[in-house]
């Protein structure tokens, strides 16, 4: 799955650790999501979407 | 990066339990030299297993309470360690059964099962974490 998490995070000037703290996950987890190595669960995806005030589908898109 | 609270708690639980294991192992081995009676020897022999139960409890708690990606890494590592460990002991058992290897005592094999599983878990976890890190 593709996502815009890195783009949205850097737009706020946050580090991966900062985002991890907001989401209550590790920096490693944020990195794995950003690089597409790990697709978050639905609850975590909702948390990410809520944090950026966007819908899940505007952040996460299926790979073509 | 600062350690997360769940991992701090794990270390707070893990290290005292391991210290207790080492102390009770020393006590148990020393005591058994002069102890008679099946029940007494059984209880004293099993003394070091008590803190190991707390080590397992600490591991279960950290796996349950860490974030979903960390949990995935740990569960993958446990699956790999269990698979390799089980396969290793199974093939070792076949070779022993065929008498192509020197016959050890049952105790000397059984006592290594848990440490080998933990060791394999550690190696597998490092390898999985390295895999994810190598793609940063």
N, CA and C atoms of all chains as a GROMACS GRO file, in nm:
protein
  600
    1UNK      N    1   0.084  -0.119   0.000
    1UNK     CA    2   0.000   0.000   0.000
    1UNK      C    3   0.088   0.126   0.000
    2UNK      N    4   0.050   0.225  -0.079
    2UNK     CA    5   0.124   0.352  -0.078
    2UNK      C    6   0.062   0.444   0.027
    3UNK      N    7   0.145   0.535   0.079
    3UNK     CA    8   0.089   0.631   0.175
    3UNK      C    9   0.165   0.762   0.171
    4UNK      N   10   0.102   0.864   0.228
    4UNK     CA   11   0.160   0.999   0.228
    4UNK      C   12   0.207   1.039   0.368
    5UNK      N   13   0.233   0.941   0.451
    5UNK     CA   14   0.265   0.972   0.591
    5UNK      C   15   0.392   1.057   0.600
    6UNK      N   16   0.496   1.020   0.525
    6UNK     CA   17   0.623   1.096   0.533
    6UNK      C   18   0.600   1.241   0.488
    7UNK      N   19   0.528   1.255   0.379
    7UNK     CA   20   0.500   1.389   0.325
    7UNK      C   21   0.423   1.474   0.428
    8UNK      N   22   0.323   1.414   0.490
    8UNK     CA   23   0.242   1.487   0.588
    8UNK      C   24   0.322   1.519   0.714
    9UNK      N   25   0.406   1.425   0.754
    9UNK     CA   26   0.488   1.445   0.875
    9UNK      C   27   0.589   1.558   0.853
   10UNK      N   28   0.660   1.554   0.740
   10UNK     CA   29   0.763   1.655   0.716
   10UNK      C   30   0.700   1.794   0.695
   11UNK      N   31   0.577   1.796   0.643
   11UNK     CA   32   0.508   1.925   0.626
   11UNK      C   33   0.485   1.993   0.761
   12UNK      N   34   0.471   1.910   0.865
   12UNK     CA   35   0.453   1.966   1.000
   12UNK      C   36   0.587   1.989   1.070
   13UNK      N   37   0.695   1.948   1.005
   13UNK     CA   38   0.828   1.965   1.064
   13UNK      C   39   0.856   1.867   1.176
   14UNK      N   40   0.787   1.754   1.174
   14UNK     CA   41   0.804   1.654   1.279
   14UNK      C   42   0.909   1.550   1.238
   15UNK      N   43   0.977   1.497   1.336
   15UNK     CA   44   1.066   1.382   1.312
   15UNK      C   45   0.980   1.256   1.323
   16UNK      N   46   1.040   1.143   1.284
   16UNK     CA   47   0.967   1.016   1.299
   16UNK      C   48   0.937   0.989   1.446
   17UNK      N   49   1.032   1.028   1.532
   17UNK     CA   50   1.012   1.008   1.676
   17UNK      C   51   0.895   1.093   1.726
   18UNK      N   52   0.885   1.217   1.675
   18UNK     CA   53   0.773   1.305   1.715
   18UNK      C   54   0.639   1.241   1.677
   19UNK      N   55   0.633   1.193   1.553
   19UNK     CA   56   0.507   1.132   1.508
   19UNK      C   57   0.477   1.006   1.590
   20UNK      N   58   0.582   0.928   1.617
   20UNK     CA   59   0.565   0.809   1.698
   20UNK      C   60   0.508   0.842   1.835
   21UNK      N   61   0.555   0.952   1.892
   21UNK     CA   62   0.507   0.993   2.024
   21UNK      C   63   0.358   1.031   2.018
   22UNK      N   64   0.319   1.101   1.913
   22UNK     CA   65   0.178   1.138   1.897
   22UNK      C   66   0.088   1.016   1.877
   23UNK      N   67   0.144   0.914   1.812
   23UNK     CA   68   0.063   0.795   1.782
   23UNK      C   69   0.080   0.685   1.886
   24UNK      N   70   0.172   0.707   1.981
   24UNK     CA   71   0.206   0.607   2.082
   24UNK      C   72   0.260   0.478   2.019
   25UNK      N   73   0.348   0.498   1.920
   25UNK     CA   74   0.418   0.384   1.859
   25UNK      C   75   0.567   0.421   1.853
   26UNK      N   76   0.650   0.324   1.820
   26UNK     CA   77   0.794   0.350   1.814
   26UNK      C   78   0.834   0.421   1.685
   27UNK      N   79   0.953   0.481   1.686
   27UNK     CA   80   1.004   0.546   1.564
   27UNK      C   81   1.021   0.441   1.454
   28UNK      N   82   1.061   0.323   1.494
   28UNK     CA   83   1.080   0.214   1.398
   28UNK      C   84   0.949   0.180   1.327
   29UNK      N   85   0.840   0.186   1.401
   29UNK     CA   86   0.708   0.158   1.343
   29UNK      C   87   0.670   0.265   1.242
   30UNK      N   88   0.695   0.392   1.279
   30UNK     CA   89   0.666   0.502   1.186
   30UNK      C   90   0.747   0.483   1.058
   31UNK      N   91   0.875   0.449   1.073
   31UNK     CA   92   0.961   0.430   0.956
   31UNK      C   93   0.910   0.316   0.868
   32UNK      N   94   0.869   0.206   0.931
   32UNK     CA   95   0.821   0.091   0.854
   32UNK      C   96   0.694   0.126   0.776
   33UNK      N   97   0.609   0.210   0.836
   33UNK     CA   98   0.487   0.252   0.767
   33UNK      C   99   0.524   0.344   0.649
   34UNK      N  100   0.612   0.440   0.676
   34UNK     CA  101   0.648   0.537   0.571
   34UNK      C  102   0.714   0.469   0.451
   35UNK      N  103   0.796   0.369   0.478
   35UNK     CA  104   0.867   0.303   0.368
   35UNK      C  105   0.783   0.194   0.303
   36UNK      N  106   0.661   0.175   0.353
   36UNK     CA  107   0.571   0.077   0.293
   36UNK      C  108   0.604  -0.066   0.331
   37UNK      N  109   0.693  -0.084   0.431
   37UNK     CA  110   0.728  -0.220   0.473
   37UNK      C  111   0.619  -0.279   0.563
   38UNK      N  112   0.538  -0.190   0.620
   38UNK     CA  113   0.433  -0.237   0.711
   38UNK      C  114   0.307  -0.155   0.690
   39UNK      N  115   0.198  -0.222   0.668
   39UNK     CA  116   0.068  -0.154   0.657
   39UNK      C  117   0.002  -0.154   0.794
   40UNK      N  118  -0.032  -0.035   0.845
   40UNK     CA  119  -0.088  -0.030   0.981
   40UNK      C  120  -0.226  -0.095   0.989
   41UNK      N  121  -0.263  -0.132   1.111
   41UNK     CA  122  -0.398  -0.186   1.134
   41UNK      C  123  -0.499  -0.073   1.111
   42UNK      N  124  -0.624  -0.112   1.102
   42UNK     CA  125  -0.730  -0.011   1.082
   42UNK      C  126  -0.733   0.091   1.197
   43UNK      N  127  -0.728   0.046   1.325
   43UNK     CA  128  -0.727   0.146   1.433
   43UNK      C  129  -0.610   0.244   1.424
   44UNK      N  130  -0.491   0.194   1.388
   44UNK     CA  131  -0.376   0.286   1.377
   44UNK      C  132  -0.390   0.377   1.255
   45UNK      N  133  -0.446   0.324   1.148
   45UNK     CA  134  -0.469   0.406   1.028
   45UNK      C  135  -0.568   0.519   1.061
   46UNK      N  136  -0.672   0.488   1.139
   46UNK     CA  137  -0.768   0.590   1.181
   46UNK      C  138  -0.699   0.694   1.269
   47UNK      N  139  -0.608   0.648   1.354
   47UNK     CA  140  -0.536   0.739   1.443
   47UNK      C  141  -0.450   0.835   1.361
   48UNK      N  142  -0.381   0.781   1.259
   48UNK     CA  143  -0.297   0.863   1.172
   48UNK      C  144  -0.383   0.964   1.098
   49UNK      N  145  -0.495   0.916   1.044
   49UNK     CA  146  -0.584   1.005   0.969
   49UNK      C  147  -0.639   1.115   1.060
   50UNK      N  148  -0.675   1.078   1.182
   50UNK     CA  149  -0.727   1.176   1.277
   50UNK      C  150  -0.623   1.280   1.313
   51UNK      N  151  -0.499   1.236   1.328
   51UNK     CA  152  -0.391   1.328   1.365
   51UNK      C  153  -0.369   1.432   1.257
   52UNK      N  154  -0.379   1.392   1.132
   52UNK     CA  155  -0.358   1.486   1.021
   52UNK      C  156  -0.490   1.548   0.971
   53UNK      N  157  -0.597   1.516   1.040
   53UNK     CA  158  -0.731   1.566   1.002
   53UNK      C  159  -0.765   1.538   0.857
   54UNK      N  160  -0.736   1.417   0.815
   54UNK     CA  161  -0.767   1.375   0.679
   54UNK      C  162  -0.840   1.241   0.683
   55UNK      N  163  -0.894   1.199   0.569
   55UNK     CA  164  -0.957   1.068   0.564
   55UNK      C  165  -0.850   0.962   0.538
   56UNK      N  166  -0.879   0.840   0.577
   56UNK     CA  167  -0.783   0.731   0.557
   56UNK      C  168  -0.748   0.716   0.408
   57UNK      N  169  -0.852   0.724   0.323
   57UNK     CA  170  -0.826   0.700   0.181
   57UNK      C  171  -0.746   0.811   0.113
   58UNK      N  172  -0.738   0.927   0.180
   58UNK     CA  173  -0.654   1.033   0.121
   58UNK      C  174  -0.507   1.018   0.165
   59UNK      N  175  -0.485   0.930   0.260
   59UNK     CA  176  -0.346   0.905   0.306
   59UNK      C  177  -0.295   0.771   0.252
   60UNK      N  178  -0.380   0.670   0.261
   60UNK     CA  179  -0.340   0.536   0.216
   60UNK      C  180  -0.412   0.501   0.086
   61UNK      N  181  -0.334   0.458  -0.012
   61UNK     CA  182  -0.395   0.418  -0.139
   61UNK      C  183  -0.338   0.282  -0.181
   62UNK      N  184  -0.422   0.197  -0.239
   62UNK     CA  185  -0.370   0.066  -0.282
   62UNK      C  186  -0.268   0.082  -0.394
   63UNK      N  187  -0.172  -0.010  -0.396
   63UNK     CA  188  -0.071  -0.004  -0.502
   63UNK      C  189  -0.137  -0.036  -0.635
   64UNK      N  190  -0.095   0.035  -0.741
   64UNK     CA  191  -0.158   0.011  -0.872
   64UNK      C  192  -0.126  -0.128  -0.925
   65UNK      N  193   1.740   0.777   2.081
   65UNK     CA  194   1.596   0.790   2.108
   65UNK      C  195   1.564   0.727   2.244
   66UNK      N  196   1.477   0.795   2.319
   66UNK     CA  197   1.444   0.747   2.454
   66UNK      C  198   1.367   0.615   2.445
   67UNK      N  199   1.393   0.530   2.543
   67UNK     CA  200   1.324   0.400   2.546
   67UNK      C  201   1.178   0.422   2.585
   68UNK      N  202   1.089   0.349   2.522
   68UNK     CA  203   0.947   0.364   2.552
   68UNK      C  204   0.916   0.297   2.685
   69UNK      N  205   0.807   0.346   2.748
   69UNK     CA  206   0.772   0.300   2.883
   69UNK      C  207   0.753   0.149   2.890
   70UNK      N  208   0.695   0.091   2.787
   70UNK     CA  209   0.667  -0.052   2.788
   70UNK      C  210   0.797  -0.133   2.792
   71UNK      N  211   0.902  -0.081   2.727
   71UNK     CA  212   1.030  -0.151   2.727
   71UNK      C  213   1.108  -0.126   2.856
   72UNK      N  214   1.089  -0.008   2.916
   72UNK     CA  215   1.150   0.018   3.047
   72UNK      C  216   1.092  -0.079   3.149
   73UNK      N  217   0.960  -0.097   3.143
   73UNK     CA  218   0.895  -0.190   3.236
   73UNK      C  219   0.946  -0.332   3.215
   74UNK      N  220   0.965  -0.368   3.089
   74UNK     CA  221   1.016  -0.502   3.059
   74UNK      C  222   1.153  -0.524   3.124
   75UNK      N  223   1.242  -0.426   3.110
   75UNK     CA  224   1.376  -0.439   3.170
   75UNK      C  225   1.367  -0.443   3.322
   76UNK      N  226   1.276  -0.364   3.378
   76UNK     CA  227   1.256  -0.364   3.525
   76UNK      C  228   1.209  -0.501   3.573
   77UNK      N  229   1.135  -0.571   3.490
   77UNK     CA  230   1.085  -0.703   3.528
   77UNK      C  231   1.184  -0.814   3.493
   78UNK      N  232   1.252  -0.798   3.379
   78UNK     CA  233   1.339  -0.904   3.328
   78UNK      C  234   1.466  -0.920   3.412
   79UNK      N  235   1.537  -0.811   3.438
   79UNK     CA  236   1.667  -0.823   3.504
   79UNK      C  237   1.658  -0.874   3.649
   80UNK      N  238   1.563  -0.826   3.731
   80UNK     CA  239   1.551  -0.886   3.865
   80UNK      C  240   1.518  -1.035   3.859
   81UNK      N  241   1.434  -1.074   3.763
   81UNK     CA  242   1.398  -1.216   3.752
   81UNK      C  243   1.520  -1.299   3.713
   82UNK      N  244   1.602  -1.248   3.622
   82UNK     CA  245   1.723  -1.321   3.582
   82UNK      C  246   1.823  -1.327   3.697
   83UNK      N  247   1.832  -1.216   3.772
   83UNK     CA  248   1.922  -1.214   3.888
   83UNK      C  249   1.874  -1.319   3.991
   84UNK      N  250   1.742  -1.324   4.012
   84UNK     CA  251   1.684  -1.422   4.103
   84UNK      C  252   1.713  -1.564   4.056
   85UNK      N  253   1.706  -1.584   3.924
   85UNK     CA  254   1.735  -1.717   3.868
   85UNK      C  255   1.879  -1.758   3.900
   86UNK      N  256   1.973  -1.666   3.878
   86UNK     CA  257   2.114  -1.700   3.901
   86UNK      C  258   2.140  -1.729   4.050
   87UNK      N  259   2.079  -1.649   4.136
   87UNK     CA  260   2.097  -1.670   4.281
   87UNK      C  261   2.037  -1.805   4.322
   88UNK      N  262   1.913  -1.831   4.277
   88UNK     CA  263   1.846  -1.956   4.316
   88UNK      C  264   1.912  -2.079   4.253
   89UNK      N  265   1.971  -2.060   4.135
   89UNK     CA  266   2.044  -2.172   4.073
   89UNK      C  267   2.165  -2.209   4.159
   90UNK      N  268   2.236  -2.107   4.205
   90UNK     CA  269   2.352  -2.130   4.292
   90UNK      C  270   2.308  -2.197   4.423
   91UNK      N  271   2.201  -2.144   4.481
   91UNK     CA  272   2.148  -2.199   4.607
   91UNK      C  273   2.105  -2.344   4.587
   92UNK      N  274   2.034  -2.368   4.478
   92UNK     CA  275   1.980  -2.500   4.450
   92UNK      C  276   2.092  -2.604   4.432
   93UNK      N  277   2.190  -2.568   4.348
   93UNK     CA  278   2.300  -2.662   4.321
   93UNK      C  279   2.378  -2.692   4.450
   94UNK      N  280   2.403  -2.590   4.529
   94UNK     CA  281   2.477  -2.609   4.655
   94UNK      C  282   2.398  -2.695   4.753
   95UNK      N  283   2.270  -2.666   4.764
   95UNK     CA  284   2.182  -2.734   4.860
   95UNK      C  285   2.165  -2.882   4.824
   96UNK      N  286   2.153  -2.909   4.694
   96UNK     CA  287   2.128  -3.048   4.650
   96UNK      C  288   2.241  -3.143   4.686
   97UNK      N  289   2.361  -3.087   4.708
   97UNK     CA  290   2.476  -3.173   4.741
   97UNK      C  291   2.456  -3.245   4.875
   98UNK      N  292   2.378  -3.183   4.962
   98UNK     CA  293   2.363  -3.242   5.096
   98UNK      C  294   2.218  -3.273   5.130
   99UNK      N  295   2.133  -3.280   5.028
   99UNK     CA  296   1.989  -3.297   5.054
   99UNK      C  297   1.942  -3.438   5.015
  100UNK      N  298   1.866  -3.498   5.104
  100UNK     CA  299   1.808  -3.630   5.075
  100UNK      C  300   1.655  -3.618   5.069
  101UNK      N  301   1.592  -3.717   5.009
  101UNK     CA  302   1.445  -3.718   5.004
  101UNK      C  303   1.395  -3.668   4.870
  102UNK      N  304   1.309  -3.746   4.807
  102UNK     CA  305   1.262  -3.713   4.672
  102UNK      C  306   1.188  -3.580   4.667
  103UNK      N  307   1.095  -3.563   4.762
  103UNK     CA  308   1.014  -3.441   4.759
  103UNK      C  309   1.101  -3.317   4.781
  104UNK      N  310   1.188  -3.325   4.880
  104UNK     CA  311   1.275  -3.210   4.910
  104UNK      C  312   1.366  -3.180   4.791
  105UNK      N  313   1.423  -3.283   4.730
  105UNK     CA  314   1.512  -3.262   4.615
  105UNK      C  315   1.436  -3.206   4.495
  106UNK      N  316   1.311  -3.251   4.480
  106UNK     CA  317   1.228  -3.199   4.369
  106UNK      C  318   1.204  -3.050   4.387
  107UNK      N  319   1.164  -3.012   4.508
  107UNK     CA  320   1.133  -2.871   4.535
  107UNK      C  321   1.257  -2.783   4.518
  108UNK      N  322   1.370  -2.828   4.572
  108UNK     CA  323   1.492  -2.748   4.563
  108UNK      C  324   1.543  -2.741   4.419
  109UNK      N  325   1.527  -2.851   4.346
  109UNK     CA  326   1.569  -2.852   4.206
  109UNK      C  327   1.488  -2.752   4.123
  110UNK      N  328   1.359  -2.744   4.156
  110UNK     CA  329   1.271  -2.656   4.077
  110UNK      C  330   1.276  -2.510   4.122
  111UNK      N  331   1.347  -2.481   4.230
  111UNK     CA  332   1.355  -2.341   4.278
  111UNK      C  333   1.392  -2.242   4.167
  112UNK      N  334   1.498  -2.268   4.087
  112UNK     CA  335   1.538  -2.171   3.985
  112UNK      C  336   1.434  -2.152   3.873
  113UNK      N  337   1.341  -2.249   3.862
  113UNK     CA  338   1.239  -2.236   3.757
  113UNK      C  339   1.138  -2.125   3.790
  114UNK      N  340   1.126  -2.094   3.921
  114UNK     CA  341   1.028  -1.992   3.962
  114UNK      C  342   1.057  -1.855   3.899
  115UNK      N  343   1.180  -1.802   3.912
  115UNK     CA  344   1.206  -1.673   3.846
  115UNK      C  345   1.197  -1.680   3.694
  116UNK      N  346   1.222  -1.798   3.636
  116UNK     CA  347   1.208  -1.810   3.490
  116UNK      C  348   1.062  -1.790   3.450
  117UNK      N  349   0.970  -1.832   3.536
  117UNK     CA  350   0.828  -1.807   3.509
  117UNK      C  351   0.802  -1.656   3.504
  118UNK      N  352   0.873  -1.580   3.588
  118UNK     CA  353   0.857  -1.434   3.586
  118UNK      C  354   0.921  -1.373   3.460
  119UNK      N  355   1.029  -1.436   3.411
  119UNK     CA  356   1.089  -1.391   3.284
  119UNK      C  357   0.988  -1.409   3.171
  120UNK      N  358   0.924  -1.525   3.170
  120UNK     CA  359   0.823  -1.551   3.066
  120UNK      C  360   0.707  -1.453   3.078
  121UNK      N  361   0.667  -1.427   3.201
  121UNK     CA  362   0.558  -1.330   3.225
  121UNK      C  363   0.597  -1.192   3.171
  122UNK      N  364   0.722  -1.150   3.196
  122UNK     CA  365   0.769  -1.020   3.146
  122UNK      C  366   0.767  -1.017   2.994
  123UNK      N  367   0.806  -1.129   2.932
  123UNK     CA  368   0.808  -1.135   2.785
  123UNK      C  369   0.666  -1.129   2.729
  124UNK      N  370   0.575  -1.202   2.792
  124UNK     CA  371   0.436  -1.200   2.745
  124UNK      C  372   0.378  -1.059   2.758
  125UNK      N  373   0.408  -0.994   2.872
  125UNK     CA  374   0.353  -0.859   2.894
  125UNK      C  375   0.406  -0.757   2.793
  126UNK      N  376   0.536  -0.768   2.761
  126UNK     CA  377   0.591  -0.671   2.666
  126UNK      C  378   0.537  -0.697   2.525
  127UNK      N  379   0.520  -0.824   2.491
  127UNK     CA  380   0.466  -0.855   2.358
  127UNK      C  381   0.322  -0.804   2.347
  128UNK      N  382   0.247  -0.820   2.455
  128UNK     CA  383   0.106  -0.778   2.454
  128UNK      C  384   0.091  -0.626   2.450
  129UNK      N  385   0.181  -0.555   2.518
  129UNK     CA  386   0.160  -0.412   2.537
  129UNK      C  387   0.240  -0.322   2.442
  130UNK      N  388   0.336  -0.379   2.366
  130UNK     CA  389   0.410  -0.292   2.274
  130UNK      C  390   0.323  -0.261   2.152
  131UNK      N  391   0.375  -0.180   2.060
  131UNK     CA  392   0.289  -0.143   1.947
  131UNK      C  393   0.280  -0.258   1.846
  132UNK      N  394   0.188  -0.244   1.752
  132UNK     CA  395   0.153  -0.356   1.664
  132UNK      C  396   0.268  -0.403   1.576
  133UNK      N  397   0.354  -0.310   1.533
  133UNK     CA  398   0.465  -0.349   1.447
  133UNK      C  399   0.574  -0.422   1.529
  134UNK      N  400   0.600  -0.371   1.649
  134UNK     CA  401   0.696  -0.438   1.738
  134UNK      C  402   0.647  -0.579   1.770
  135UNK      N  403   0.515  -0.588   1.794
  135UNK     CA  404   0.456  -0.720   1.826
  135UNK      C  405   0.471  -0.814   1.707
  136UNK      N  406   0.451  -0.760   1.589
  136UNK     CA  407   0.465  -0.843   1.468
  136UNK      C  408   0.608  -0.898   1.457
  137UNK      N  409   0.708  -0.812   1.482
  137UNK     CA  410   0.847  -0.857   1.477
  137UNK      C  411   0.871  -0.968   1.579
  138UNK      N  412   0.822  -0.946   1.701
  138UNK     CA  413   0.843  -1.047   1.806
  138UNK      C  414   0.773  -1.179   1.771
  139UNK      N  415   0.651  -1.170   1.720
  139UNK     CA  416   0.578  -1.293   1.690
  139UNK      C  417   0.640  -1.366   1.571
  140UNK      N  418   0.690  -1.291   1.474
  140UNK     CA  419   0.762  -1.354   1.363
  140UNK      C  420   0.887  -1.424   1.414
  141UNK      N  421   0.957  -1.356   1.505
  141UNK     CA  422   1.081  -1.413   1.561
  141UNK      C  423   1.050  -1.539   1.641
  142UNK      N  424   0.939  -1.536   1.718
  142UNK     CA  425   0.900  -1.655   1.795
  142UNK      C  426   0.866  -1.770   1.700
  143UNK      N  427   0.795  -1.738   1.591
  143UNK     CA  428   0.757  -1.843   1.495
  143UNK      C  429   0.882  -1.904   1.431
  144UNK      N  430   0.976  -1.819   1.393
  144UNK     CA  431   1.099  -1.869   1.330
  144UNK      C  432   1.181  -1.951   1.430
  145UNK      N  433   1.193  -1.898   1.553
  145UNK     CA  434   1.270  -1.969   1.656
  145UNK      C  435   1.206  -2.104   1.687
  146UNK      N  436   1.074  -2.104   1.700
  146UNK     CA  437   1.003  -2.229   1.729
  146UNK      C  438   1.020  -2.329   1.615
  147UNK      N  439   1.011  -2.279   1.493
  147UNK     CA  440   1.025  -2.367   1.375
  147UNK      C  441   1.165  -2.426   1.366
  148UNK      N  442   1.266  -2.339   1.375
  148UNK     CA  443   1.404  -2.387   1.363
  148UNK      C  444   1.440  -2.475   1.482
  149UNK      N  445   1.401  -2.430   1.603
  149UNK     CA  446   1.432  -2.507   1.723
  149UNK      C  447   1.364  -2.644   1.720
  150UNK      N  448   1.236  -2.645   1.687
  150UNK     CA  449   1.162  -2.771   1.681
  150UNK      C  450   1.220  -2.864   1.575
  151UNK      N  451   1.250  -2.806   1.459
  151UNK     CA  452   1.308  -2.885   1.350
  151UNK      C  453   1.444  -2.940   1.391
  152UNK      N  454   1.523  -2.856   1.456
  152UNK     CA  455   1.656  -2.898   1.501
  152UNK      C  456   1.649  -3.012   1.600
  153UNK      N  457   1.562  -2.999   1.700
  153UNK     CA  458   1.550  -3.106   1.800
  153UNK      C  459   1.491  -3.233   1.738
  154UNK      N  460   1.400  -3.215   1.644
  154UNK     CA  461   1.339  -3.331   1.577
  154UNK      C  462   1.445  -3.410   1.499
  155UNK      N  463   1.526  -3.337   1.420
  155UNK     CA  464   1.629  -3.406   1.341
  155UNK      C  465   1.735  -3.467   1.434
  156UNK      N  466   1.766  -3.394   1.542
  156UNK     CA  467   1.862  -3.447   1.640
  156UNK      C  468   1.807  -3.577   1.700
  157UNK      N  469   1.677  -3.577   1.730
  157UNK     CA  470   1.613  -3.697   1.784
  157UNK      C  471   1.618  -3.814   1.685
  158UNK      N  472   1.598  -3.782   1.556
  158UNK     CA  473   1.606  -3.889   1.455
  158UNK      C  474   1.745  -3.949   1.450
  159UNK      N  475   1.845  -3.862   1.455
  159UNK     CA  476   1.985  -3.910   1.450
  159UNK      C  477   2.019  -3.992   1.575
  160UNK      N  478   1.966  -3.946   1.690
  160UNK     CA  479   1.990  -4.024   1.814
  160UNK      C  480   1.923  -4.159   1.805
  161UNK      N  481   1.801  -4.158   1.750
  161UNK     CA  482   1.725  -4.281   1.737
  161UNK      C  483   1.797  -4.381   1.646
  162UNK      N  484   1.862  -4.328   1.543
  162UNK     CA  485   1.936  -4.414   1.450
  162UNK      C  486   2.072  -4.453   1.504
  163UNK      N  487   2.106  -4.397   1.622
  163UNK     CA  488   2.232  -4.426   1.691
  163UNK      C  489   2.354  -4.389   1.606
  164UNK      N  490   2.341  -4.283   1.529
  164UNK     CA  491   2.458  -4.235   1.454
  164UNK      C  492   2.531  -4.127   1.533
  165UNK      N  493   2.471  -4.085   1.646
  165UNK     CA  494   2.536  -3.987   1.733
  165UNK      C  495   2.554  -4.048   1.871
  166UNK      N  496   2.646  -3.990   1.946
  166UNK     CA  497   2.667  -4.034   2.084
  166UNK      C  498   2.540  -4.008   2.164
  167UNK      N  499   2.498  -4.103   2.247
  167UNK     CA  500   2.373  -4.090   2.322
  167UNK      C  501   2.391  -4.004   2.448
  168UNK      N  502   2.328  -3.886   2.448
  168UNK     CA  503   2.335  -3.804   2.570
  168UNK      C  504   2.227  -3.850   2.668
  169UNK      N  505   2.234  -3.799   2.791
  169UNK     CA  506   2.125  -3.829   2.884
  169UNK      C  507   2.006  -3.740   2.847
  170UNK      N  508   1.888  -3.786   2.884
  170UNK     CA  509   1.768  -3.706   2.856
  170UNK      C  510   1.777  -3.568   2.920
  171UNK      N  511   1.832  -3.564   3.042
  171UNK     CA  512   1.841  -3.436   3.115
  171UNK      C  513   1.930  -3.337   3.042
  172UNK      N  514   2.040  -3.386   2.985
  172UNK     CA  515   2.132  -3.293   2.920
  172UNK      C  516   2.074  -3.236   2.791
  173UNK      N  517   1.976  -3.304   2.732
  173UNK     CA  518   1.909  -3.250   2.613
  173UNK      C  519   1.797  -3.156   2.657
  174UNK      N  520   1.714  -3.202   2.751
  174UNK     CA  521   1.595  -3.125   2.792
  174UNK      C  522   1.631  -2.989   2.849
  175UNK      N  523   1.741  -2.982   2.921
  175UNK     CA  524   1.777  -2.857   2.987
  175UNK      C  525   1.818  -2.749   2.885
  176UNK      N  526   1.850  -2.792   2.763
  176UNK     CA  527   1.891  -2.694   2.661
  176UNK      C  528   1.776  -2.644   2.575
  177UNK      N  529   1.659  -2.704   2.586
  177UNK     CA  530   1.549  -2.665   2.496
  177UNK      C  531   1.513  -2.518   2.512
  178UNK      N  532   1.488  -2.476   2.634
  178UNK     CA  533   1.445  -2.337   2.656
  178UNK      C  534   1.554  -2.235   2.620
  179UNK      N  535   1.680  -2.255   2.668
  179UNK     CA  536   1.784  -2.158   2.628
  179UNK      C  537   1.804  -2.150   2.477
  180UNK      N  538   1.795  -2.265   2.409
  180UNK     CA  539   1.813  -2.263   2.263
  180UNK      C  540   1.699  -2.187   2.196
  181UNK      N  541   1.577  -2.209   2.243
  181UNK     CA  542   1.463  -2.135   2.186
  181UNK      C  543   1.480  -1.985   2.209
  182UNK      N  544   1.524  -1.946   2.329
  182UNK     CA  545   1.543  -1.804   2.357
  182UNK      C  546   1.655  -1.747   2.271
  183UNK      N  547   1.763  -1.824   2.256
  183UNK     CA  548   1.875  -1.779   2.174
  183UNK      C  549   1.834  -1.761   2.029
  184UNK      N  550   1.759  -1.858   1.976
  184UNK     CA  551   1.711  -1.849   1.838
  184UNK      C  552   1.616  -1.732   1.821
  185UNK      N  553   1.533  -1.709   1.923
  185UNK     CA  554   1.442  -1.593   1.920
  185UNK      C  555   1.522  -1.464   1.907
  186UNK      N  556   1.629  -1.452   1.987
  186UNK     CA  557   1.711  -1.331   1.983
  186UNK      C  558   1.775  -1.311   1.847
  187UNK      N  559   1.829  -1.417   1.790
  187UNK     CA  560   1.894  -1.408   1.659
  187UNK      C  561   1.791  -1.371   1.552
  188UNK      N  562   1.676  -1.439   1.557
  188UNK     CA  563   1.571  -1.412   1.457
  188UNK      C  564   1.520  -1.269   1.468
  189UNK      N  565   1.506  -1.220   1.591
  189UNK     CA  566   1.456  -1.084   1.611
  189UNK      C  567   1.556  -0.982   1.555
  190UNK      N  568   1.685  -1.005   1.581
  190UNK     CA  569   1.789  -0.915   1.527
  190UNK      C  570   1.783  -0.914   1.375
  191UNK      N  571   1.769  -1.033   1.315
  191UNK     CA  572   1.767  -1.043   1.169
  191UNK      C  573   1.646  -0.970   1.111
  192UNK      N  574   1.530  -0.986   1.174
  192UNK     CA  575   1.407  -0.922   1.123
  192UNK      C  576   1.419  -0.770   1.137
  193UNK      N  577   1.469  -0.726   1.253
  193UNK     CA  578   1.485  -0.581   1.274
  193UNK      C  579   1.584  -0.524   1.174
  194UNK      N  580   1.690  -0.598   1.146
  194UNK     CA  581   1.790  -0.552   1.049
  194UNK      C  582   1.726  -0.541   0.911
  195UNK      N  583   1.640  -0.637   0.878
  195UNK     CA  584   1.572  -0.634   0.749
  195UNK      C  585   1.492  -0.505   0.732
  196UNK      N  586   1.415  -0.470   0.836
  196UNK     CA  587   1.333  -0.348   0.826
  196UNK      C  588   1.420  -0.223   0.827
  197UNK      N  589   1.527  -0.224   0.909
  197UNK     CA  590   1.615  -0.107   0.916
  197UNK      C  591   1.690  -0.085   0.785
  198UNK      N  592   1.724  -0.196   0.719
  198UNK     CA  593   1.804  -0.184   0.597
  198UNK      C  594   1.726  -0.117   0.485
  199UNK      N  595   1.597  -0.097   0.506
  199UNK     CA  596   1.516  -0.031   0.404
  199UNK      C  597   1.477   0.111   0.444
  200UNK      N  598   1.548   0.167   0.543
  200UNK     CA  599   1.516   0.305   0.584
  200UNK      C  600   1.560   0.404   0.480
   0.00000   0.00000   0.00000
